[in-house]
Amino acid sequence: MGLAAASPLWAPDALALATGGTLTGPPAGAIGGISIDTRTLQPGDVFFAIRGENSDGHAYVATAHERGAALSVVERGRVGEMPDGAGLLAVDDVLGALEATGRAARARTSARIIGVTGSVGKTTTKEALALALGADGPTHASAASYNNHWGVPLSLARMPEASAYGVFELGMNHAGEITPLVAMVRPHVAIITTIEPVHIAQFDSVEAIADAKAEIFTGVEPGGAAVLNRDNPHFERLAAAARAAGITTIIGFGESEGADARLSCVKLKPDMSTAIADIMGESVSFKVGLPGRHIVQNALAVLAAAKLAGADLCLAALALSALGPPPGRGVRTVLAVKGGEALLIDESYNANTASMRAALAVLGTTPAAGRGRRIAVLGDMLELGSAGEAMHRELAPATACADLIFCAGPLMRALWEALPESRRGAWAPDSAALLPLVAERLRGGDVIMVKGSNGSRMGPLVRALAERFPAARLAEAAETSE
């Protein structure tokens, strides 16, 4: 997601100055975008030939120029290998050059910048911020889940100078990862959605996860603010870390008595929610185009951040009705199955205990039709360390909303064994083996929610169901009818 630039994104000379590189070959035209993947490169983009673990971007420079690249950024020592007639920017290190470009993009803009991290809900919160702030002025936001060591500088490098607002997602699965990212982003407002035992295998405790997320405070601009989940048990720990980083404006959001952005009334519906909240002394009614209490909770953080950034709160609140699900995070498709139509809810983009409970709660508010059933199709939650089996087993009460439960993977076996016989659909060692067992049980009126960690490969199961039962129509993922 980004802002359509009225002028070129970069001039070649400015890019050379930012990266310390040397322009060679024919003069490049105006640069309209930044790419690190020739499959999505657009004419006029500059191609950064990053050397990754599995591929070397230098091997794709010829393809980039065949597809209309304005310029390719390559290592100085590789210039002689590049195709004749290609415009090049020779640098010492291509990823370092991308980072330098991101820092230069951040330095040249007067946009108000929001940084988002947290154990759960980062991407949806980022998308909601882009909508809310975009209602007030030109807004640039990182695409998809571009939240790591290459995604953050790439997102920054793509930010037009004329942006009024910028929204960036920061991710991590080890301590120390957010510090260099936030040093590039330098947000005016830092949001931590929540702290949960996600990637717990890489940490000694949930408190250590909180400390790693709190690294976002180290890059907040002087006079900036922190927006924290007041309902989370780690609020005080995070607030102390924010104060230690010199942040004096700390806004809590949630339903707790002391929340500055406090939910006072909410009506949860199968496909959306309506709410009333007090946002730092200002009452606001709003509609969110996605279902789930967790979505409404994070909308409070969005509205607080919008107000802190100087945006119009009323416009921001109105914009949230258009919020739709990112891929794998609640996209709804209607399947043509035996006996009628079934609703498939795709929650296959990753999973942890908190997001699994939230997805099951949404399933519980989604009505089945006729004699249909609520069906949960669950894959392993990974990176939970030695407590993994126990954490899967402890999900059993949260599955009470489902009439039938299918499980895939060795860890999900623990949940399967904790379920009553009447609600056991089937267990299989992996998602591929589970697919036919699910498919043969579907009938008209069913609601099927699929979720699991990326490594459990529940996404392919979703796609296979859609192919096996061609959609009668696409459901409105963010339908707002009441």
C-alpha angles and dihedrals in degrees: 000000000000150000122283104239118227089203134030114296094227139004113223092238091051090050091050090050092049094050101034087236134144122239115224135171126028116350113271122233125230113311115234101178149358123247138179095175124062090203091070099027116130126207109274095029122130111233118218107205096213118186107225136179094267105024143022117228091210088074089063101049092101090052090048092056093044086058094051105268111173092210142351124221109217140165114273092237092055099053092101091059094056123103119269115262096023118135108233140188107205115208138167094244126009098208089046088052091052090051090049090050090051092051091048091050090052092048096051098051130081091202121135105245128213122194121198130196136148141127094270136017101026098132097043090047090050090051091048090051091051090054095044096047093038089064088063103039147334106314132190121197134177114263123246111329096328094156107127140082093295100025095059098051090042091053091047092048089055094055112113115231091237095059115132092198136020126196122195132181119216120198137181144170097185134046114265097032099103096050097073092040096053090045086065097042098044095190126203089210125032120198125196106189097196144316119243136155094275117148084005089154087072095051139059094227146351087260088061089054089053090051091051092050089048088065085087088076092064091072101042113125118250109277091021130136142235122218112200138178105258091193094057116096090230095059095107092047091052093044090053090051090050091051090048088056090055098259112143100173106076117168121193120204130195141064099302119117093247097049116127091203099042131180110225102171134011135177113196117206131181094259106018144002138230123209147171120215143168108235108195093318098324120104115222135176117207145168123220117207094217129068126242140074090246090060091052090048092055090045086065089059090048093053092046091050091048091053092047090050091054098252124144105269095206093053090047092052093049092051093059091075088074094057112129131181122272113232112294094011105096104319108161126215129176114228126203103229137161109300098014138308131342127195116231117201111197111210093150098124100106129305144218132168095275097046091043091055091046092051091048089050090054089049087053092057094047111092121224116223124243110324092349124129138219106247127191118200107191134185130193120293105224137205093040096125124211092339092061099106093046092049090052092048091050090060090074096096091050090057092062087100090067125081092200131023128197120190133196128192140032095278093050087057086078091058091043092056091050093056125095113254091243093064099042112115101172142303124220133176093244142005094262091058092045095053099081091043090056095041095055093053099050120110139168115295096027123136112208122193117190122195141156143124116293090251091059089064099225090148092071089050090055091050091047092053091050090051094045093049105033109219115260086206139333113266117230101257092201102027111172103193113127 
